[in-house]
Amino acid sequence: MIKTLKKELLIYTALLTALISLMHPDLLTEPKVRLGLMQEMGNYVHPLLYTLFVYLVLYFFRAVFSFGKKLISKKKED
């Protein structure tokens, strides 16, 4: 259980990092300016929400792929 949670947290963190760097490349060059804009607007939560949405979509596809893989392996055993 803990191993699975760590794996999913690592996937979520990697996804968050990738989405942040793709959506806001200026964060890598001028982080103070970007964080200042976030503070002015008060939108701290939107990166986490966007990442959650993308994570849930990817999780759905991973679950469908895993289910299909189990069906194929079960079919081969019979």
C-alpha positions in Angstrom: 0.0 0.0 0.0 2.7 2.5 1.0 4.7 1.5 -2.1 1.8 2.2 -4.3 1.1 5.6 -2.7 4.8 6.5 -3.2 4.6 5.5 -6.8 1.5 7.5 -7.5 2.8 10.5 -5.6 6.0 10.3 -7.7 3.9 10.2 -10.9 1.8 13.1 -9.7 4.9 15.2 -8.8 6.6 14.5 -12.1 3.4 15.4 -13.9 3.1 18.6 -11.9 6.6 19.5 -12.7 6.2 18.8 -16.4 3.0 20.7 -16.7 4.4 23.7 -14.8 7.5 23.9 -17.1 5.3 23.5 -20.2 2.7 26.0 -19.2 4.9 28.6 -17.6 8.4 28.4 -19.0 9.1 31.9 -17.5 9.0 30.2 -14.1 12.4 28.6 -14.8 14.0 31.9 -15.9 12.3 34.4 -13.6 10.6 32.6 -10.7 10.2 35.7 -8.5 8.2 37.5 -11.1 5.9 34.4 -11.7 5.4 33.9 -7.9 4.7 37.6 -7.5 2.0 37.4 -10.2 0.5 34.3 -8.5 0.5 36.2 -5.2 -1.3 39.2 -6.7 -3.9 37.0 -8.4 -4.3 34.6 -5.5 -4.3 31.6 -7.8 -2.1 29.1 -6.0 -4.4 26.2 -6.4 -4.9 26.1 -10.2 -1.7 24.1 -11.0 -2.7 21.4 -8.6 -6.2 21.2 -10.0 -5.0 21.0 -13.6 -2.5 18.4 -12.7 -5.2 16.4 -10.8 -7.4 16.5 -13.9 -4.6 15.3 -16.2 -3.5 12.7 -13.6 -7.1 11.3 -13.4 -7.3 11.0 -17.2 -3.9 9.2 -17.3 -5.0 7.0 -14.4 -8.1 6.0 -16.3 -6.1 5.0 -19.3 -3.6 3.1 -17.2 -6.5 1.2 -15.5 -8.1 0.4 -18.9 -4.7 -0.8 -20.2 -4.1 -2.9 -17.1 -7.6 -4.5 -17.4 -7.0 -5.3 -21.0 -3.7 -6.8 -20.3 -5.2 -9.0 -17.6 -8.0 -10.1 -20.0 -5.4 -11.0 -22.7 -3.3 -13.0 -20.2 -6.3 -14.7 -18.8 -7.5 -15.6 -22.3 -4.0 -17.1 -23.1 -4.2 -19.3 -20.0 -7.5 -20.8 -21.1 
